[in-house]
């Protein structure tokens, strides 16, 4: 057994033994070092920034939109009704719903700024700095893990622009997230990064270029 402390990060290869192009462990972004396994070395790392409303889950947007239409229709019926005593209540409920939805989108759109990701010789790892237990990973062959579930390999989808965009590798259709899992937000030269991920992990599914 190793006498290494339980909470210390795993050992990695000494800097002089790293292959050309590998990133030394001391230069890793905050939040990544603790996820590096023994024998792994990092070939690429990145950090999201800004807000990405365009990468929000479209199915979720449709559901919220339909719910908003129904709520607005009900409010209009109440406000135009004869029972004027309920009008103030309708306005209060409507204001609360609007504030709640606006807060949801504002909070969700900050996810890119909380994300760090790395490509090692064995895995792709994406970490939410505020929710480190919600780590997403892609192993050799493209199989993914998120929320304790295994996701089969799927096409790599690139959105945004060719200079800077989002890379979606897998999704969980049974669960509704503000953002689909396995997105690298605002990556520089996303097509090149996606190809590097594909070659390093031996992923056979295609790359879908949806950039503008």
PyMOL commands that place a pseudoatom at each C-alpha (Angstrom):
pseudoatom trace, name=CA, resn=UNK, resi=1, chain=A, elem=C, hetatm=0, pos=[0.000, 0.000, 0.000]
pseudoatom trace, name=CA, resn=UNK, resi=2, chain=A, elem=C, hetatm=0, pos=[1.086, 3.567, -0.598]
pseudoatom trace, name=CA, resn=UNK, resi=3, chain=A, elem=C, hetatm=0, pos=[1.862, 5.830, 2.334]
pseudoatom trace, name=CA, resn=UNK, resi=4, chain=A, elem=C, hetatm=0, pos=[0.598, 8.831, 0.364]
pseudoatom trace, name=CA, resn=UNK, resi=5, chain=A, elem=C, hetatm=0, pos=[-1.923, 10.944, 2.402]
pseudoatom trace, name=CA, resn=UNK, resi=6, chain=A, elem=C, hetatm=0, pos=[-5.546, 10.243, 1.479]
pseudoatom trace, name=CA, resn=UNK, resi=7, chain=A, elem=C, hetatm=0, pos=[-6.330, 13.832, 0.485]
pseudoatom trace, name=CA, resn=UNK, resi=8, chain=A, elem=C, hetatm=0, pos=[-3.195, 14.520, -1.513]
pseudoatom trace, name=CA, resn=UNK, resi=9, chain=A, elem=C, hetatm=0, pos=[-3.335, 14.567, -5.332]
pseudoatom trace, name=CA, resn=UNK, resi=10, chain=A, elem=C, hetatm=0, pos=[-2.185, 11.417, -7.150]
pseudoatom trace, name=CA, resn=UNK, resi=11, chain=A, elem=C, hetatm=0, pos=[1.407, 11.124, -8.239]
pseudoatom trace, name=CA, resn=UNK, resi=12, chain=A, elem=C, hetatm=0, pos=[2.213, 12.007, -11.812]
pseudoatom trace, name=CA, resn=UNK, resi=13, chain=A, elem=C, hetatm=0, pos=[5.204, 11.439, -13.988]
pseudoatom trace, name=CA, resn=UNK, resi=14, chain=A, elem=C, hetatm=0, pos=[8.170, 13.764, -13.271]
pseudoatom trace, name=CA, resn=UNK, resi=15, chain=A, elem=C, hetatm=0, pos=[8.394, 16.722, -15.613]
pseudoatom trace, name=CA, resn=UNK, resi=16, chain=A, elem=C, hetatm=0, pos=[11.535, 15.342, -17.260]
pseudoatom trace, name=CA, resn=UNK, resi=17, chain=A, elem=C, hetatm=0, pos=[9.686, 12.109, -18.101]
pseudoatom trace, name=CA, resn=UNK, resi=18, chain=A, elem=C, hetatm=0, pos=[6.664, 13.783, -19.693]
pseudoatom trace, name=CA, resn=UNK, resi=19, chain=A, elem=C, hetatm=0, pos=[6.266, 13.361, -23.460]
pseudoatom trace, name=CA, resn=UNK, resi=20, chain=A, elem=C, hetatm=0, pos=[6.720, 16.364, -25.711]
pseudoatom trace, name=CA, resn=UNK, resi=21, chain=A, elem=C, hetatm=0, pos=[3.697, 18.656, -25.587]
pseudoatom trace, name=CA, resn=UNK, resi=22, chain=A, elem=C, hetatm=0, pos=[2.470, 17.471, -22.185]
pseudoatom trace, name=CA, resn=UNK, resi=23, chain=A, elem=C, hetatm=0, pos=[1.588, 20.124, -19.595]
pseudoatom trace, name=CA, resn=UNK, resi=24, chain=A, elem=C, hetatm=0, pos=[3.520, 19.977, -16.287]
pseudoatom trace, name=CA, resn=UNK, resi=25, chain=A, elem=C, hetatm=0, pos=[1.300, 19.362, -13.261]
pseudoatom trace, name=CA, resn=UNK, resi=26, chain=A, elem=C, hetatm=0, pos=[2.332, 22.648, -11.636]
pseudoatom trace, name=CA, resn=UNK, resi=27, chain=A, elem=C, hetatm=0, pos=[0.902, 24.542, -14.625]
pseudoatom trace, name=CA, resn=UNK, resi=28, chain=A, elem=C, hetatm=0, pos=[-2.552, 22.935, -14.483]
pseudoatom trace, name=CA, resn=UNK, resi=29, chain=A, elem=C, hetatm=0, pos=[-5.569, 25.169, -14.017]
pseudoatom trace, name=CA, resn=UNK, resi=30, chain=A, elem=C, hetatm=0, pos=[-7.197, 25.374, -10.597]
pseudoatom trace, name=CA, resn=UNK, resi=31, chain=A, elem=C, hetatm=0, pos=[-9.516, 22.410, -10.028]
pseudoatom trace, name=CA, resn=UNK, resi=32, chain=A, elem=C, hetatm=0, pos=[-7.826, 19.972, -12.414]
pseudoatom trace, name=CA, resn=UNK, resi=33, chain=A, elem=C, hetatm=0, pos=[-4.891, 18.651, -10.410]
pseudoatom trace, name=CA, resn=UNK, resi=34, chain=A, elem=C, hetatm=0, pos=[-7.102, 16.746, -7.971]
pseudoatom trace, name=CA, resn=UNK, resi=35, chain=A, elem=C, hetatm=0, pos=[-8.709, 14.834, -10.859]
pseudoatom trace, name=CA, resn=UNK, resi=36, chain=A, elem=C, hetatm=0, pos=[-5.446, 13.668, -12.406]
pseudoatom trace, name=CA, resn=UNK, resi=37, chain=A, elem=C, hetatm=0, pos=[-4.966, 9.917, -11.950]
pseudoatom trace, name=CA, resn=UNK, resi=38, chain=A, elem=C, hetatm=0, pos=[-1.680, 8.120, -11.504]
pseudoatom trace, name=CA, resn=UNK, resi=39, chain=A, elem=C, hetatm=0, pos=[0.071, 7.597, -14.820]
pseudoatom trace, name=CA, resn=UNK, resi=40, chain=A, elem=C, hetatm=0, pos=[-1.907, 10.313, -16.597]
pseudoatom trace, name=CA, resn=UNK, resi=41, chain=A, elem=C, hetatm=0, pos=[-0.403, 13.376, -18.229]
pseudoatom trace, name=CA, resn=UNK, resi=42, chain=A, elem=C, hetatm=0, pos=[-2.266, 16.356, -19.655]
pseudoatom trace, name=CA, resn=UNK, resi=43, chain=A, elem=C, hetatm=0, pos=[-2.149, 17.099, -23.376]
pseudoatom trace, name=CA, resn=UNK, resi=44, chain=A, elem=C, hetatm=0, pos=[-4.605, 20.021, -23.410]
pseudoatom trace, name=CA, resn=UNK, resi=45, chain=A, elem=C, hetatm=0, pos=[-6.433, 22.156, -20.863]
pseudoatom trace, name=CA, resn=UNK, resi=46, chain=A, elem=C, hetatm=0, pos=[-8.956, 24.945, -21.115]
pseudoatom trace, name=CA, resn=UNK, resi=47, chain=A, elem=C, hetatm=0, pos=[-11.285, 27.127, -19.115]
pseudoatom trace, name=CA, resn=UNK, resi=48, chain=A, elem=C, hetatm=0, pos=[-14.672, 28.495, -20.090]
pseudoatom trace, name=CA, resn=UNK, resi=49, chain=A, elem=C, hetatm=0, pos=[-15.506, 32.156, -19.771]
pseudoatom trace, name=CA, resn=UNK, resi=50, chain=A, elem=C, hetatm=0, pos=[-18.357, 34.572, -20.292]
pseudoatom trace, name=CA, resn=UNK, resi=51, chain=A, elem=C, hetatm=0, pos=[-21.958, 33.495, -20.756]
pseudoatom trace, name=CA, resn=UNK, resi=52, chain=A, elem=C, hetatm=0, pos=[-23.311, 31.121, -23.373]
pseudoatom trace, name=CA, resn=UNK, resi=53, chain=A, elem=C, hetatm=0, pos=[-27.045, 31.520, -23.827]
pseudoatom trace, name=CA, resn=UNK, resi=54, chain=A, elem=C, hetatm=0, pos=[-26.726, 30.031, -27.300]
pseudoatom trace, name=CA, resn=UNK, resi=55, chain=A, elem=C, hetatm=0, pos=[-25.616, 26.673, -25.884]
pseudoatom trace, name=CA, resn=UNK, resi=56, chain=A, elem=C, hetatm=0, pos=[-28.615, 26.245, -23.571]
pseudoatom trace, name=CA, resn=UNK, resi=57, chain=A, elem=C, hetatm=0, pos=[-30.643, 23.069, -23.972]
pseudoatom trace, name=CA, resn=UNK, resi=58, chain=A, elem=C, hetatm=0, pos=[-33.194, 23.746, -26.732]
pseudoatom trace, name=CA, resn=UNK, resi=59, chain=A, elem=C, hetatm=0, pos=[-35.682, 21.211, -25.403]
pseudoatom trace, name=CA, resn=UNK, resi=60, chain=A, elem=C, hetatm=0, pos=[-35.635, 22.976, -22.054]
pseudoatom trace, name=CA, resn=UNK, resi=61, chain=A, elem=C, hetatm=0, pos=[-36.134, 26.349, -23.755]
pseudoatom trace, name=CA, resn=UNK, resi=62, chain=A, elem=C, hetatm=0, pos=[-39.169, 24.993, -25.621]
pseudoatom trace, name=CA, resn=UNK, resi=63, chain=A, elem=C, hetatm=0, pos=[-40.699, 23.643, -22.406]
pseudoatom trace, name=CA, resn=UNK, resi=64, chain=A, elem=C, hetatm=0, pos=[-40.140, 26.895, -20.562]
pseudoatom trace, name=CA, resn=UNK, resi=65, chain=A, elem=C, hetatm=0, pos=[-41.561, 28.829, -23.503]
pseudoatom trace, name=CA, resn=UNK, resi=66, chain=A, elem=C, hetatm=0, pos=[-44.741, 26.730, -23.606]
pseudoatom trace, name=CA, resn=UNK, resi=67, chain=A, elem=C, hetatm=0, pos=[-45.140, 27.054, -19.842]
pseudoatom trace, name=CA, resn=UNK, resi=68, chain=A, elem=C, hetatm=0, pos=[-44.730, 30.829, -20.123]
pseudoatom trace, name=CA, resn=UNK, resi=69, chain=A, elem=C, hetatm=0, pos=[-47.427, 31.020, -22.835]
pseudoatom trace, name=CA, resn=UNK, resi=70, chain=A, elem=C, hetatm=0, pos=[-49.874, 29.074, -20.658]
pseudoatom trace, name=CA, resn=UNK, resi=71, chain=A, elem=C, hetatm=0, pos=[-49.145, 31.240, -17.609]
pseudoatom trace, name=CA, resn=UNK, resi=72, chain=A, elem=C, hetatm=0, pos=[-49.527, 34.469, -19.588]
pseudoatom trace, name=CA, resn=UNK, resi=73, chain=A, elem=C, hetatm=0, pos=[-52.829, 33.268, -21.044]
pseudoatom trace, name=CA, resn=UNK, resi=74, chain=A, elem=C, hetatm=0, pos=[-54.160, 32.465, -17.581]
pseudoatom trace, name=CA, resn=UNK, resi=75, chain=A, elem=C, hetatm=0, pos=[-53.024, 35.853, -16.254]
pseudoatom trace, name=CA, resn=UNK, resi=76, chain=A, elem=C, hetatm=0, pos=[-54.786, 37.641, -19.109]
pseudoatom trace, name=CA, resn=UNK, resi=77, chain=A, elem=C, hetatm=0, pos=[-58.006, 35.757, -18.361]
pseudoatom trace, name=CA, resn=UNK, resi=78, chain=A, elem=C, hetatm=0, pos=[-57.786, 36.706, -14.698]
pseudoatom trace, name=CA, resn=UNK, resi=79, chain=A, elem=C, hetatm=0, pos=[-56.943, 40.351, -15.365]
pseudoatom trace, name=CA, resn=UNK, resi=80, chain=A, elem=C, hetatm=0, pos=[-59.780, 40.758, -17.903]
pseudoatom trace, name=CA, resn=UNK, resi=81, chain=A, elem=C, hetatm=0, pos=[-62.289, 38.978, -15.702]
pseudoatom trace, name=CA, resn=UNK, resi=82, chain=A, elem=C, hetatm=0, pos=[-65.023, 40.602, -13.683]
pseudoatom trace, name=CA, resn=UNK, resi=83, chain=A, elem=C, hetatm=0, pos=[-63.506, 39.717, -10.312]
pseudoatom trace, name=CA, resn=UNK, resi=84, chain=A, elem=C, hetatm=0, pos=[-61.199, 42.697, -9.987]
pseudoatom trace, name=CA, resn=UNK, resi=85, chain=A, elem=C, hetatm=0, pos=[-60.075, 41.590, -6.516]
pseudoatom trace, name=CA, resn=UNK, resi=86, chain=A, elem=C, hetatm=0, pos=[-57.879, 38.930, -8.135]
pseudoatom trace, name=CA, resn=UNK, resi=87, chain=A, elem=C, hetatm=0, pos=[-56.137, 41.308, -10.525]
pseudoatom trace, name=CA, resn=UNK, resi=88, chain=A, elem=C, hetatm=0, pos=[-53.474, 42.412, -8.058]
pseudoatom trace, name=CA, resn=UNK, resi=89, chain=A, elem=C, hetatm=0, pos=[-52.759, 38.772, -7.217]
pseudoatom trace, name=CA, resn=UNK, resi=90, chain=A, elem=C, hetatm=0, pos=[-52.348, 37.982, -10.922]
pseudoatom trace, name=CA, resn=UNK, resi=91, chain=A, elem=C, hetatm=0, pos=[-49.845, 40.825, -11.313]
pseudoatom trace, name=CA, resn=UNK, resi=92, chain=A, elem=C, hetatm=0, pos=[-47.872, 39.625, -8.280]
pseudoatom trace, name=CA, resn=UNK, resi=93, chain=A, elem=C, hetatm=0, pos=[-47.767, 36.023, -9.515]
pseudoatom trace, name=CA, resn=UNK, resi=94, chain=A, elem=C, hetatm=0, pos=[-46.739, 37.178, -12.989]
pseudoatom trace, name=CA, resn=UNK, resi=95, chain=A, elem=C, hetatm=0, pos=[-43.923, 39.333, -11.608]
pseudoatom trace, name=CA, resn=UNK, resi=96, chain=A, elem=C, hetatm=0, pos=[-42.633, 36.470, -9.439]
pseudoatom trace, name=CA, resn=UNK, resi=97, chain=A, elem=C, hetatm=0, pos=[-42.602, 34.097, -12.409]
pseudoatom trace, name=CA, resn=UNK, resi=98, chain=A, elem=C, hetatm=0, pos=[-40.787, 36.594, -14.609]
pseudoatom trace, name=CA, resn=UNK, resi=99, chain=A, elem=C, hetatm=0, pos=[-38.132, 37.219, -11.962]
pseudoatom trace, name=CA, resn=UNK, resi=100, chain=A, elem=C, hetatm=0, pos=[-37.736, 33.488, -11.339]
pseudoatom trace, name=CA, resn=UNK, resi=101, chain=A, elem=C, hetatm=0, pos=[-37.241, 32.662, -15.028]
pseudoatom trace, name=CA, resn=UNK, resi=102, chain=A, elem=C, hetatm=0, pos=[-34.839, 35.586, -15.494]
pseudoatom trace, name=CA, resn=UNK, resi=103, chain=A, elem=C, hetatm=0, pos=[-32.815, 34.419, -12.478]
pseudoatom trace, name=CA, resn=UNK, resi=104, chain=A, elem=C, hetatm=0, pos=[-32.689, 30.872, -13.868]
pseudoatom trace, name=CA, resn=UNK, resi=105, chain=A, elem=C, hetatm=0, pos=[-31.297, 32.003, -17.216]
pseudoatom trace, name=CA, resn=UNK, resi=106, chain=A, elem=C, hetatm=0, pos=[-28.814, 34.408, -15.611]
pseudoatom trace, name=CA, resn=UNK, resi=107, chain=A, elem=C, hetatm=0, pos=[-27.563, 31.744, -13.198]
pseudoatom trace, name=CA, resn=UNK, resi=108, chain=A, elem=C, hetatm=0, pos=[-27.434, 29.003, -15.830]
pseudoatom trace, name=CA, resn=UNK, resi=109, chain=A, elem=C, hetatm=0, pos=[-25.617, 31.177, -18.358]
pseudoatom trace, name=CA, resn=UNK, resi=110, chain=A, elem=C, hetatm=0, pos=[-22.739, 31.655, -15.898]
pseudoatom trace, name=CA, resn=UNK, resi=111, chain=A, elem=C, hetatm=0, pos=[-21.802, 27.959, -16.142]
pseudoatom trace, name=CA, resn=UNK, resi=112, chain=A, elem=C, hetatm=0, pos=[-18.995, 28.523, -18.716]
pseudoatom trace, name=CA, resn=UNK, resi=113, chain=A, elem=C, hetatm=0, pos=[-17.043, 30.700, -16.292]
pseudoatom trace, name=CA, resn=UNK, resi=114, chain=A, elem=C, hetatm=0, pos=[-17.083, 27.904, -13.708]
pseudoatom trace, name=CA, resn=UNK, resi=115, chain=A, elem=C, hetatm=0, pos=[-15.760, 25.201, -16.022]
pseudoatom trace, name=CA, resn=UNK, resi=116, chain=A, elem=C, hetatm=0, pos=[-12.265, 23.805, -16.440]
pseudoatom trace, name=CA, resn=UNK, resi=117, chain=A, elem=C, hetatm=0, pos=[-11.415, 20.857, -18.647]
pseudoatom trace, name=CA, resn=UNK, resi=118, chain=A, elem=C, hetatm=0, pos=[-8.415, 18.747, -19.586]
pseudoatom trace, name=CA, resn=UNK, resi=119, chain=A, elem=C, hetatm=0, pos=[-7.510, 16.070, -22.106]
pseudoatom trace, name=CA, resn=UNK, resi=120, chain=A, elem=C, hetatm=0, pos=[-5.134, 13.442, -20.777]
pseudoatom trace, name=CA, resn=UNK, resi=121, chain=A, elem=C, hetatm=0, pos=[-3.616, 10.412, -22.450]
pseudoatom trace, name=CA, resn=UNK, resi=122, chain=A, elem=C, hetatm=0, pos=[-6.581, 8.401, -21.094]
pseudoatom trace, name=CA, resn=UNK, resi=123, chain=A, elem=C, hetatm=0, pos=[-9.615, 10.655, -20.627]
pseudoatom trace, name=CA, resn=UNK, resi=124, chain=A, elem=C, hetatm=0, pos=[-11.314, 13.956, -21.217]
pseudoatom trace, name=CA, resn=UNK, resi=125, chain=A, elem=C, hetatm=0, pos=[-12.410, 15.500, -17.911]
pseudoatom trace, name=CA, resn=UNK, resi=126, chain=A, elem=C, hetatm=0, pos=[-14.762, 18.466, -17.423]
pseudoatom trace, name=CA, resn=UNK, resi=127, chain=A, elem=C, hetatm=0, pos=[-15.143, 19.983, -13.948]
pseudoatom trace, name=CA, resn=UNK, resi=128, chain=A, elem=C, hetatm=0, pos=[-17.625, 22.532, -12.594]
pseudoatom trace, name=CA, resn=UNK, resi=129, chain=A, elem=C, hetatm=0, pos=[-15.651, 24.452, -9.962]
pseudoatom trace, name=CA, resn=UNK, resi=130, chain=A, elem=C, hetatm=0, pos=[-18.786, 25.059, -7.901]
pseudoatom trace, name=CA, resn=UNK, resi=131, chain=A, elem=C, hetatm=0, pos=[-19.944, 21.444, -8.189]
pseudoatom trace, name=CA, resn=UNK, resi=132, chain=A, elem=C, hetatm=0, pos=[-16.776, 19.317, -8.241]
pseudoatom trace, name=CA, resn=UNK, resi=133, chain=A, elem=C, hetatm=0, pos=[-18.775, 16.136, -7.628]
pseudoatom trace, name=CA, resn=UNK, resi=134, chain=A, elem=C, hetatm=0, pos=[-20.593, 16.703, -10.939]
pseudoatom trace, name=CA, resn=UNK, resi=135, chain=A, elem=C, hetatm=0, pos=[-17.454, 15.869, -12.953]
pseudoatom trace, name=CA, resn=UNK, resi=136, chain=A, elem=C, hetatm=0, pos=[-18.015, 14.634, -16.507]
pseudoatom trace, name=CA, resn=UNK, resi=137, chain=A, elem=C, hetatm=0, pos=[-15.522, 12.371, -18.250]
pseudoatom trace, name=CA, resn=UNK, resi=138, chain=A, elem=C, hetatm=0, pos=[-15.008, 10.692, -21.607]
pseudoatom trace, name=CA, resn=UNK, resi=139, chain=A, elem=C, hetatm=0, pos=[-12.849, 7.580, -21.731]
pseudoatom trace, name=CA, resn=UNK, resi=140, chain=A, elem=C, hetatm=0, pos=[-11.011, 5.882, -24.591]
pseudoatom trace, name=CA, resn=UNK, resi=141, chain=A, elem=C, hetatm=0, pos=[-13.467, 4.987, -27.347]
pseudoatom trace, name=CA, resn=UNK, resi=142, chain=A, elem=C, hetatm=0, pos=[-15.811, 7.877, -26.534]
pseudoatom trace, name=CA, resn=UNK, resi=143, chain=A, elem=C, hetatm=0, pos=[-17.822, 6.312, -23.718]
pseudoatom trace, name=CA, resn=UNK, resi=144, chain=A, elem=C, hetatm=0, pos=[-18.976, 8.999, -21.303]
pseudoatom trace, name=CA, resn=UNK, resi=145, chain=A, elem=C, hetatm=0, pos=[-19.867, 9.191, -17.618]
pseudoatom trace, name=CA, resn=UNK, resi=146, chain=A, elem=C, hetatm=0, pos=[-22.148, 11.830, -16.117]
pseudoatom trace, name=CA, resn=UNK, resi=147, chain=A, elem=C, hetatm=0, pos=[-24.364, 11.839, -13.040]
pseudoatom trace, name=CA, resn=UNK, resi=148, chain=A, elem=C, hetatm=0, pos=[-23.202, 8.315, -12.259]
pseudoatom trace, name=CA, resn=UNK, resi=149, chain=A, elem=C, hetatm=0, pos=[-24.433, 6.977, -15.590]
pseudoatom trace, name=CA, resn=UNK, resi=150, chain=A, elem=C, hetatm=0, pos=[-22.629, 5.586, -18.626]
pseudoatom trace, name=CA, resn=UNK, resi=151, chain=A, elem=C, hetatm=0, pos=[-23.368, 7.198, -22.005]
pseudoatom trace, name=CA, resn=UNK, resi=152, chain=A, elem=C, hetatm=0, pos=[-22.421, 5.437, -25.273]
pseudoatom trace, name=CA, resn=UNK, resi=153, chain=A, elem=C, hetatm=0, pos=[-20.196, 7.234, -27.831]
pseudoatom trace, name=CA, resn=UNK, resi=154, chain=A, elem=C, hetatm=0, pos=[-21.981, 9.848, -29.926]
pseudoatom trace, name=CA, resn=UNK, resi=155, chain=A, elem=C, hetatm=0, pos=[-20.972, 12.346, -32.641]
pseudoatom trace, name=CA, resn=UNK, resi=156, chain=A, elem=C, hetatm=0, pos=[-18.868, 15.320, -31.529]
pseudoatom trace, name=CA, resn=UNK, resi=157, chain=A, elem=C, hetatm=0, pos=[-20.895, 18.472, -32.232]
pseudoatom trace, name=CA, resn=UNK, resi=158, chain=A, elem=C, hetatm=0, pos=[-19.186, 21.862, -32.657]
pseudoatom trace, name=CA, resn=UNK, resi=159, chain=A, elem=C, hetatm=0, pos=[-21.216, 25.086, -32.404]
pseudoatom trace, name=CA, resn=UNK, resi=160, chain=A, elem=C, hetatm=0, pos=[-20.290, 28.749, -32.220]
pseudoatom trace, name=CA, resn=UNK, resi=161, chain=A, elem=C, hetatm=0, pos=[-17.559, 29.923, -34.591]
pseudoatom trace, name=CA, resn=UNK, resi=162, chain=A, elem=C, hetatm=0, pos=[-14.419, 28.303, -35.958]
pseudoatom trace, name=CA, resn=UNK, resi=163, chain=A, elem=C, hetatm=0, pos=[-12.299, 30.694, -33.905]
pseudoatom trace, name=CA, resn=UNK, resi=164, chain=A, elem=C, hetatm=0, pos=[-14.083, 30.016, -30.613]
pseudoatom trace, name=CA, resn=UNK, resi=165, chain=A, elem=C, hetatm=0, pos=[-16.950, 27.644, -29.954]
pseudoatom trace, name=CA, resn=UNK, resi=166, chain=A, elem=C, hetatm=0, pos=[-18.536, 24.921, -27.847]
pseudoatom trace, name=CA, resn=UNK, resi=167, chain=A, elem=C, hetatm=0, pos=[-17.756, 21.202, -28.117]
pseudoatom trace, name=CA, resn=UNK, resi=168, chain=A, elem=C, hetatm=0, pos=[-20.556, 18.805, -27.183]
pseudoatom trace, name=CA, resn=UNK, resi=169, chain=A, elem=C, hetatm=0, pos=[-19.459, 15.201, -26.841]
pseudoatom trace, name=CA, resn=UNK, resi=170, chain=A, elem=C, hetatm=0, pos=[-22.336, 13.341, -25.190]
pseudoatom trace, name=CA, resn=UNK, resi=171, chain=A, elem=C, hetatm=0, pos=[-25.816, 13.919, -23.863]
pseudoatom trace, name=CA, resn=UNK, resi=172, chain=A, elem=C, hetatm=0, pos=[-28.253, 12.326, -21.454]
pseudoatom trace, name=CA, resn=UNK, resi=173, chain=A, elem=C, hetatm=0, pos=[-31.663, 12.352, -23.183]
pseudoatom trace, name=CA, resn=UNK, resi=174, chain=A, elem=C, hetatm=0, pos=[-33.424, 11.087, -20.057]
pseudoatom trace, name=CA, resn=UNK, resi=175, chain=A, elem=C, hetatm=0, pos=[-32.363, 14.098, -17.991]
pseudoatom trace, name=CA, resn=UNK, resi=176, chain=A, elem=C, hetatm=0, pos=[-33.000, 17.761, -18.633]
pseudoatom trace, name=CA, resn=UNK, resi=177, chain=A, elem=C, hetatm=0, pos=[-30.054, 20.059, -17.937]
pseudoatom trace, name=CA, resn=UNK, resi=178, chain=A, elem=C, hetatm=0, pos=[-29.721, 23.771, -18.582]
pseudoatom trace, name=CA, resn=UNK, resi=179, chain=A, elem=C, hetatm=0, pos=[-26.729, 22.784, -20.699]
pseudoatom trace, name=CA, resn=UNK, resi=180, chain=A, elem=C, hetatm=0, pos=[-26.237, 19.379, -22.307]
pseudoatom trace, name=CA, resn=UNK, resi=181, chain=A, elem=C, hetatm=0, pos=[-23.426, 17.428, -20.612]
pseudoatom trace, name=CA, resn=UNK, resi=182, chain=A, elem=C, hetatm=0, pos=[-19.873, 17.269, -21.934]
pseudoatom trace, name=CA, resn=UNK, resi=183, chain=A, elem=C, hetatm=0, pos=[-19.697, 20.776, -23.352]
pseudoatom trace, name=CA, resn=UNK, resi=184, chain=A, elem=C, hetatm=0, pos=[-16.375, 22.575, -23.470]
pseudoatom trace, name=CA, resn=UNK, resi=185, chain=A, elem=C, hetatm=0, pos=[-17.460, 26.213, -23.491]
pseudoatom trace, name=CA, resn=UNK, resi=186, chain=A, elem=C, hetatm=0, pos=[-15.803, 28.839, -25.686]
pseudoatom trace, name=CA, resn=UNK, resi=187, chain=A, elem=C, hetatm=0, pos=[-12.802, 26.712, -26.611]
pseudoatom trace, name=CA, resn=UNK, resi=188, chain=A, elem=C, hetatm=0, pos=[-10.263, 28.348, -28.915]
pseudoatom trace, name=CA, resn=UNK, resi=189, chain=A, elem=C, hetatm=0, pos=[-10.103, 26.661, -32.332]
pseudoatom trace, name=CA, resn=UNK, resi=190, chain=A, elem=C, hetatm=0, pos=[-12.786, 24.125, -31.321]
pseudoatom trace, name=CA, resn=UNK, resi=191, chain=A, elem=C, hetatm=0, pos=[-12.463, 22.028, -34.495]
pseudoatom trace, name=CA, resn=UNK, resi=192, chain=A, elem=C, hetatm=0, pos=[-8.749, 21.457, -33.850]
pseudoatom trace, name=CA, resn=UNK, resi=193, chain=A, elem=C, hetatm=0, pos=[-9.436, 20.634, -30.188]
pseudoatom trace, name=CA, resn=UNK, resi=194, chain=A, elem=C, hetatm=0, pos=[-12.197, 18.208, -31.164]
pseudoatom trace, name=CA, resn=UNK, resi=195, chain=A, elem=C, hetatm=0, pos=[-9.912, 16.446, -33.644]
pseudoatom trace, name=CA, resn=UNK, resi=196, chain=A, elem=C, hetatm=0, pos=[-7.198, 16.178, -30.983]
pseudoatom trace, name=CA, resn=UNK, resi=197, chain=A, elem=C, hetatm=0, pos=[-9.733, 14.653, -28.561]
pseudoatom trace, name=CA, resn=UNK, resi=198, chain=A, elem=C, hetatm=0, pos=[-10.949, 12.256, -31.239]
pseudoatom trace, name=CA, resn=UNK, resi=199, chain=A, elem=C, hetatm=0, pos=[-7.478, 11.028, -32.139]
pseudoatom trace, name=CA, resn=UNK, resi=200, chain=A, elem=C, hetatm=0, pos=[-6.177, 10.824, -28.566]
pseudoatom trace, name=CA, resn=UNK, resi=201, chain=A, elem=C, hetatm=0, pos=[-9.148, 8.807, -27.302]
pseudoatom trace, name=CA, resn=UNK, resi=202, chain=A, elem=C, hetatm=0, pos=[-9.670, 6.762, -30.457]
pseudoatom trace, name=CA, resn=UNK, resi=203, chain=A, elem=C, hetatm=0, pos=[-13.249, 7.989, -30.936]
pseudoatom trace, name=CA, resn=UNK, resi=204, chain=A, elem=C, hetatm=0, pos=[-14.777, 6.663, -34.173]
pseudoatom trace, name=CA, resn=UNK, resi=205, chain=A, elem=C, hetatm=0, pos=[-17.931, 8.780, -34.188]
pseudoatom trace, name=CA, resn=UNK, resi=206, chain=A, elem=C, hetatm=0, pos=[-17.801, 11.756, -36.593]
pseudoatom trace, name=CA, resn=UNK, resi=207, chain=A, elem=C, hetatm=0, pos=[-17.322, 15.448, -35.894]
pseudoatom trace, name=CA, resn=UNK, resi=208, chain=A, elem=C, hetatm=0, pos=[-20.369, 17.567, -36.834]
pseudoatom trace, name=CA, resn=UNK, resi=209, chain=A, elem=C, hetatm=0, pos=[-19.314, 21.092, -37.715]
pseudoatom trace, name=CA, resn=UNK, resi=210, chain=A, elem=C, hetatm=0, pos=[-22.237, 23.437, -36.934]
pseudoatom trace, name=CA, resn=UNK, resi=211, chain=A, elem=C, hetatm=0, pos=[-20.140, 26.561, -36.574]
pseudoatom trace, name=CA, resn=UNK, resi=212, chain=A, elem=C, hetatm=0, pos=[-21.113, 29.807, -38.299]
for i in range(1, 212): cmd.bond("trace and resi %d" % i, "trace and resi %d" % (i + 1))
show_as sticks, trace
zoom trace
